[in-house]
C-alpha cells in the first residue's frame, strides 16, 4: 500500500509540473496586433439563410468591438462579417480568429472561397487560423456564419489577431495546450491507479476505484471540452461530445460515492440517497444519449433538457449538499471532511457560479474557470484517500497490538489453568505426608539430645517452609473469594502496615501510607491482605539503604486505584514482562508463587494489576478494583 501511495504522489508531482509548465508555455505573447488596431474595421449584418457572398444589399453596421456577440432575433440563423484587408507584413501573414460560434463557417476573399468548416454536432466553438498573402491587401474579407438549429449564440465572439503566420500558429496551438496537458495527465494518472488496485484489499478497493473514476472523468472532461481538439480533429467532434457527456455522467455519482465512502453518508444518510438518485439519473441520461445518437440528434431538444438544463441544477444541488455536509463533518473533527472541504470549496463554488452564469445567460456563457479548480480538487481527493489509508493503517497496528495482548493473556490463562490443576493435585497429595512427618519429628525432638534437636529444628523449619509453599499452591489453584464482604481500604492497609513496618524498619527503610477514609471494595479480607503483603514485601526486599515505600489510593470514576511505589533496584523490561509467570523470581530462593497468588487473588476480585519499573529507579504497582458503595446508615 505504501508503494502505491508513493506512485500516486510521484504522478501527482508530474501533473503539477506539466500543468505549471503549460501555463508558462502558453503565456508567451505572439507578435500580432489585436482587434483594437485601427487598420481592421469590421462590419456586420444579419442575412437570409444560405445567401451568396456577392450580395451587396444594405444593412451593414460598423462594429466597435468583436468581444460581444450580436443578439439574434428568433429567425436569425446566418450572420455576415466583412472587413477590408489592410497592409500586411512581408513574409507569411495570417489572421487568427480565436472564437467563432456557429455550425458552418465559410470565409471569402473577394468572391473566392478560402475556408470552410461545417459541423453536424452540437459543439459550436471554432478556432480559425487563416493564412494570407501580402498581395491580399485591399481585398474584402467576408465571414459567413450559419446556425441552422436553435442557438443562443452566433458570430465572432473573441479576439482577432493578425501578424506573422509562425507566431500566430504558435499561439493557435499554445492557447489550449494547458487543457491538453492537464487533461491527459489526469487520464494517465487515473489509468495508472488501476495497477495498484489489482493488489488492494476489498476495504480499500472501493474508495480507490471511486477516486480513479473521478480523476479519469475530470481528465476526459478537460480534454473533450477544449476547442483545440475540435479544430484539429473536426471529423471526430460527435464522438468527443459523446465521450464528454459520458464522463460528466460518470463524474457526478462517482464524486458523491467517494465522499460517502471517505467522509460520511451525511445527515440522515442524505448523501447516500442522493448518490443512488444520481446513479439512476445518469443511467437514464446515458440511455437517452444512445437513443439520440442512433436517431442522428432528432431527440436533441429532449436530451438537452435533461443532460444540460436539468443536470445543471442537479450539479448546483450536489455542490451545495457536499460542501454543507463536509463543513458539518469538519466541525465535528473529521479530518477527511476538512481536507475535502478545502479542496472542494474552490472547485465546487467555481462550478456552481459558472453553472448559474450559464443557466442565467440562456446558454451563452462559456464555462472556463471550472478547470482551474480541478487540480486543487484532485490533490484534496488524493489527500483524503491517503489520510484514510493512513488511518486504517494506524487502526490495524492498534488491532495487532490488542490481538497480541489477547493472545498473550490467552496463553497465560491456559498455563495458569494447567498449573492450578497440577498445584491442587500435588498440594493435596503432599500435605498429608508432610503433616505426618512433622508429627514424628516433634516426637523425636522430645527424646533427643541438644545436638540432635538442632538438626530436628532445621528439619521442622524446612517442613514448615514446604507447608507454606503448599498453602500458596492451594491459594493459587483455588483463588475464589468464598466470604465476600465490604472492605475499607484504610482499615485493611492499617493492618498490612502493622505487619510489614517492623520488617521495613529492620532493613533501615520506611513505609509511608496515605489512604483516605471512605474507599471501599468488595472482597475477602484475608485474601486481600495476602495479595498486598506479597506486593509490599517484594518492594521491601528490593530496597537498598534508606529505601522508601509510598502507598496511596483514590477513587477514579467507577474504580478504586491503589499505588505502591518504591525506590528500589527496579527491573529491566524483559523481567517486567515475565512477572506472574510460574517459577520466575528475582530472589535467590524465590519460587515466584507469591506473585502468582497475588495475580490470581486480584483477578478473583475483578481487579487489574499493572507494573511500571526502571532499572536503578524503582518499581510502581498500580492495582484497580471496582468501586463499592460504603456501608448504609
N, C-alpha and C positions, 0 to 999 in steps of 0.2 A: 504494500500500500504506500509506503513512503516513497518508493521509486516512482510510482505512478504520479504522486503529487509533485515530485521534483520535475518530472517531464512536463506536467501541466504548467508549472511556474516558468520553466525554460521557454516553452512555446509562447506563453503569455508575454514574456520579455521580448521575444521576436516580433510578436504582433505589435507591441507598443513601439518598438524600434522602427518597424516598417511604416507604421502609421505616422509617426513623427517625421520620418524621412519623406513620406509622401507629401505631408503638409509643407515642409520646407522646399521640396522639389517643385510643387505646384505654385509656389509663391513667386517664382522667377518672372518678372514682367516681360511681356513681349513688346517689341519695338513697333507699336502701331498707334495710330491716332484713334481716339474714341469718337462716339457719336456726336460729341459736342463740337467736333471740327466743323467750321463754317462752310467748308467746301462741299460737304454732303448735306443736301437739302431733300428731305423726304416728303412725299405727298401720299395721300391715302383716299380711297373711296370704296364704298360697297358696290357690288355689281351683280347682275343676274348670274345664276349658276352656269358654269362652263362657258363663259364668254371668251372671245378671242383677244389677243394682246393688242391688235391694231385698232381696237375700238377707241375712238378719240372723242367720245361724248364728254360732257362736263361732269361736275360732281366731285372733282378732286379738291381736297383741302390740305393745306400745309400743316405738317406736324412739328411742334416744337420739341417733342421728346418721343422716343420709342419705348420708354420704360413702362407706360401704362397701355393696356390693351383697349382698343375701341369697344364700345358697348354695342353688340349687335341687336337688331330687332329680332322678333321671333322667326321671321322668314329669311334673315340674312345668313347665308351659308358660304359666301365667297367674298374674300377681301383682296384688294389690289394695293400694292405699294409701288411707287416709282421714284427714281432719282436720276440725275444726270451725273455720269461718272466724271469726277474732277481729275486734275492732273495726278498721274500715278508715278511712283518712283521707278527708276530704271531697274532692270533685272526681271524678277518674277513677282509682280504684285499679286495681292489676293484680298478677298473680303471674307470676314468671319462673322456669321450670324449665330450668336450664342444660343438663343432660344426662339424658335418659331413654332407656334401652336397651330396644328391642323392635321388633316388626314392626307391631303395631297398638296405637295409643294412643287410649283413649276416656276422657273426663272428664265426670263428672256433678256437678251441683249439686243436692243432694237427689235427686230422681228425674229431673231434667231434664238431657238431654244437651247440653252446651255446647261440646264439642270432640271431633273425631275425625280421626285420620290413620292411614292404612294403607299399608304398603309391601310390594310383592311382590318386592323385590330384597334383596340381602344387607346393605346399609348400614343399621345398626340404631341409629344415634345420632340423637336428636331434640333440638331446642331449641324450647321452647314458651313463648310469651308469651300469658298468659290474662287478658283484660280482666274486671274485676269491677265491682260497683256497691256503693255504701255500704249499701244495703238487704240485701246478701247476708250481712251479719254474722249469725253464729249458725247459718248453714246448714252442712250436711255436704257436704264436697268429697271425692269419690271418684275415684281414678285407676285405671283398668283397663289393664294392660299384658299383651299377648298375644304369645307367640313360638311359632308353630306348628312351626317347624323346630328341629332340634337346635341349641341355643345354650348357650354357657358363661356368658352374662351376660344378666340381665333385671332391670329395675327402675329406680328413680331413683338415679342414681349421682353426682350433682353437687350444686352449691349451689342452694338455692331461695331466691329473694328476693321480697319484697313491697314495694310502695310506689307512688309516682305512676307512672301509665302512661307519660307522656312521658319520664321519667328511665329507666324500665326499657326502653323502646323504644330509646333511645339506646344503652344497654348491650347490648341484644339485637343491634343492628346492629354496634356497635363491637367486640364481643368477638372476632370473627374477621375484622375488617377488614384486619388486617395480613396474613392469609393471602391475601386477595383482591388487595391492592395488590402484595405481593411476588410472588405467582404471576403476575398479569397483566403485571407489569413484566418478569419473566424471559421470558415468552412473547413479549412485544413485542420484547425485546432479541434473542431468537433469530430472530424473523421479519425484523427489520431487518438482521441479519447475513447474510441471504440476498442482499441487494442487492450488497454488495461482492464476494460470491462469484462473481457473474457476470463479474467483470473479473480474477479471480485466475488465476495460472498453476497448472498441474496439481500441481506440487510442493507448493504451499501449500494448494490447494483441499481436499485430503483431510482435513488436520488441522482446517481451518476448518469444514468441514461436520460433522465429528465433534463439535467444540465447540458448534456450532449445535444439533445433536441433543441434546446433554447439557443445555444451558441450557433449551431448549424443553421437554424432557421433565420437568425439575425443576419448571419453572413450572406445567406441566399437573398434575403430582402434587400440588403445593401447593394449586392451585385445587380439584381434584376430591376432595381429602381433607377440605376444610373443611366442618364441619357446617352452616354458614350457607347454603351453596349448596343443600344438600338440603332445608333448611327453607323456603327461598324458592322453589325450583323442584322441588317434590317429584315431580311427574309425569315429570321427566326424569332421575330418580335412576338408573334402569337404564343409561341412556346415559352418565351420568357415571362409573359404575363400569367400564363397558367402556373408556371413554377412559382411566381411571386405570390399568387393567391394561395397556393398550397402551403407555402412556407408560412404565410401570415396565419392561416387557419390552424397550423401546427403550433406556431409560437404561442398563441394566446392560451390554450389549455395547458401547454407544457409549462409555461411560466407559473400559472396558478398551481399546478401539480407540484412543481419544485418548491414553491412557498409552503404548500401543505405539508410536504414531507420533511422539510428542513427547519421550518419555523413553527407552524401550528395550523390547526384546522379553523381557527377563528372563533368568534363569538357564536355559540350555539351551532358550531360546525358550518358556519355560513360560507367559508372558503371552499369546503368540500362540496357543498350543494351547488355553489356557483361553478365549480370546476366540472361537475357532472353535466350541468346545463351547457357549458361551453363545448364539451365533447360532442353532445348531441347536436348542437347548433353548427359546429364546424363540419360534422359529418353531413348534415343537411346541405350546407353550402357547397361542399365538395361534390355531392350528387348533382346539385343544381349546376355547378360548373361543368361537370362532364356532359350533362344534357345540353347545355348552351353551346359547348364546343362542337358536339355532334350535330347540332342544328345550325351551325355557322352563325352564331350570335343572334338568332331570332328571338331568344329569350333574354337579350341583354338588358332590357329595362327592368325585368323582374329580378335578374341576377344582381344588377346594380343596386336595387333597393335593399336586398338582403346582405350582400357582401361589401357594400360601401357605406351606404347611409345608416342602415340599422346597426351594422357592425361597428361603425364609428362611435355610436352612442354606447355600445357594449364595451368598447375599449376604454372610454372615459369612465364608465362604471367600474370596470376591472381595476383601473389605476386608483380610483378613489378607495375601492374596497381593500386592495393590497396595501396601499400606503396607510390607511386608517388602522388596519389590523396589525401591521408591522410596528406602528407607533405604539399601539396598545400593548403589544408583547414587549417592546423595548422598555416601556415604562415599568413593566413588571420584572425587568432584569434579564430578559432573554438576549444573550449576546448575538445570536444569529439574526434576530429581528433588528437589532441596532445596525449591524453591518448591512443587512438588506435595505433598511430604511435609507441609510446614507447613499448607497449605490443606486437605489431605485428612485429616490426623490427627484434627482436632476432629470434622469431619463423619463420617468413617469410623468412628471409635471410638464416636461417639454412636449411629450406626445399628447397629453391632454390639451395643452394650449394650442398645439398645431391642429389637432383634430377639431377643436372648437372653431379655429380660424377657417379650416377647410369647410366645415358644415355651414358656418355663418356666411361664408362668401359664395355659397352655392356651388362649390367645386372649383372655383377659380384659383384658390390658394394652392401653391405647390409645396408639399412637405419637404423640408430641407434640414431643419435643426435637429430632428429626432436622431439622426445617425451620430451626432456628436456626443450624445449621452450613452451611446451603445458601449463604448469602451469602458467607461466607468461602471456601467451596469454589469458588464461581463466580469470585470475584476471583482465586483462585490459578490456575484454569484459564486465565483470560484473560491473566494474567501469564506463565504458561508459554508460551502461544502467542505473546504479544508478544516474549518472550525468544527464542523460536525464530525468529521473523521477523527480529529484530534480528541474531541470529547469522548467519542466511542472508544478510542484507544486508552484514554485515561480510565474509563469505566471498566474496560477489560482488565487493566492492571489491578484495579481495586478488587474486581471479582476474583482474579487469580490469587491475590493475597488472602482474600477471605476463604477461598477454596483450600489454599494451603493450610490456613489456620484450622479450618474444619477437619481437614484430613489428619492433621497432627493431633487434634483433640480426639478424633475417632480412634486413631492408633493407640493413643494414651488410654482411652477408655477401655479398649479391648485388652490392653496389657493389664490394666488395673483389675478388670474382671477376672482374668486368668489368675493373677496373683492373689486376689482376695479369696477365690475358691481354694487355692493351694494353701494360703495362710490359715484359713479356717480349719482345713483338714489337718494340717501339721500341728496347729495350736491345740486342738482337741486331743490329738494322739500323743503329744509330748507332755502336756501339762500334768496329767495324772502320774506318769512315771517320775517326773521331777518332784512332785509333792511327796511321793513315797520315799524317794531317795533322800530328800531333805529331812524327813522324819527319822530315818535310820541314822543319818549323820548327827542329828541332835542327840539321839540316844548314845551314840559312840562318844560324843563330846563330854557327856557327863561322867563317863567311865575312863577317860583318857587323861594322860599327864599333860603338863603345860606345853611341852613341845608338840605333842600330837594335836592339842587343842588349837594351836596356831595354824596348823595345816587344815584342820577341820573348819575353822572360821573362814579361811580363804576359800575352801570348797563351798561353804554355805553362801558366801558373798557372790561367787560366780553363779550358783544356782538361783540366787535372787535376781541377778542381772539377766539370766536366761528367762526367768519368770516374767521380768519386766518386758523383755522383747516379745514374749508370747502374748502378753497383755496388749502390746502395741499391734501385734498381728491381728488379734481378735477385734480391736477397735477399728483397724483398717478394713478388715473383712466385713464388719457389720457396723458402719458408722451411723445407722439410723438413730434419730433422736426419739427415744421412747417417751420421755416425760417432757413435753414442750411446755414452757412457761414464759412469762414476760420477764425479760432480763433488763435491769437498769445498768447501763454500762459503767456508771460512776461506782456503783457498789461492786461490780464484778472486777473492775481494774484495781479497786482498793485492796481486794483480796489477793489479786495477782501480784501487786507491788509488795504486799506483806511477805509473800513467799520469796520473791526474787531480789528485793533490795539488799538483804544480807549477802547474797551471792555476789551482787554487783559491788557492794562496798568492800568485800573481801579482796576483789581484784583492783581496788582503787578507782572504781568507776561510779557513775552517778545515773540514776533514773529520774527523769522529770516527767510528770504526767499532768495533762490539762484536759480533763474530761468533764464537760459541763453537765449539770443535772438535767434530767428531762429527756435523755436519749434512750430509747427503748428498742429492743429487738426480740424476736421470738426464738427460743432455743432451749437447750439443756444446759444448766449452769456448769455442771462438772465437765461436759464435753467442751463448752466454750472456754473454760479456764485451761483445759488441757491444750487446746489449739494455740491460745495466745501465750501460754507458758512456754511452749515449744518455740514460738517465734521470738519472744523476748530472750529466752535462754540462748538461742543461736546468736542473737545480737551481742549478748554479754560475752560469749565465748570468742566473738570476732573482734572485741575491743582491745585496744592497746592501752598503755598507761594513760591515766586521766581521761578515759573514754567517757562518752556521754550518750544516753539514750533518751530520745524525746518521744512522748506518746501524746497524741491529741486526736480529738474526734469532733464531728459536727454533722448536722443534718443538711442534705442537699437534695432538694425536690422530694422524691419518694424513697430516698436511701439514707442510710447512716454510714458515714465514711470514717474509717479508723486509720490513722497513720502511725507507724512505728519506724523511727529513723535513728540510725546510729552513725558514728564516725569511725567505724572500724576498718578492717582490711579491705572490704569490698570484694567484688567478683568481676571476672572477665565476662564478656558477652557469651562465650561458649559455656562457661559454668552456669551463668544465669539461665541459659536455655535448657539446661538439664535438671533444674530444680524440680523436685517432686518425682523424679524417676526412681524406680526401685534400686536400692543399694548404692545410690550416688550420694556421697557426702564429702565435704571438705575437711572433716575432722578425721584424725588418725584412726580412732576406734569407732567411728560413726557408722551406722548401718543405713542411714537415710530414711529409716522407718518413721522417725518423729515428724519430719516434714511431710511425708506421705500421709500420715494420720491427720496432720493439720489440714492438708488439702481436702481430704475426704470429709472431715467434720464441717469445714466451711461450705463445701458443696452440699452436704446434707441439710445445712441451714439456709440453702438457696442463696448463698453468698458468692462473691468473686474475690480472688486474691491476685495481686499484681506486685512484681518486684522491680525496683529500679536500683541499679548499683553501678559503681565505677571502681576500678582497682585503685586502692590507696585513698579513696574518697569516702566510702561508706556505703550503706545499703538503706533503702527505704521500702517498707512494705505497706501497701495500701489494700485494705480489706473493705468491701462494700456489702452491706446486708440490707434487705428490705426493711423499711422503716415501719415500726409498730406503734399503735396508739398507746398512750400512757394509761395507767390504772384509772378506772372510772370512780368518780366521787372523791 
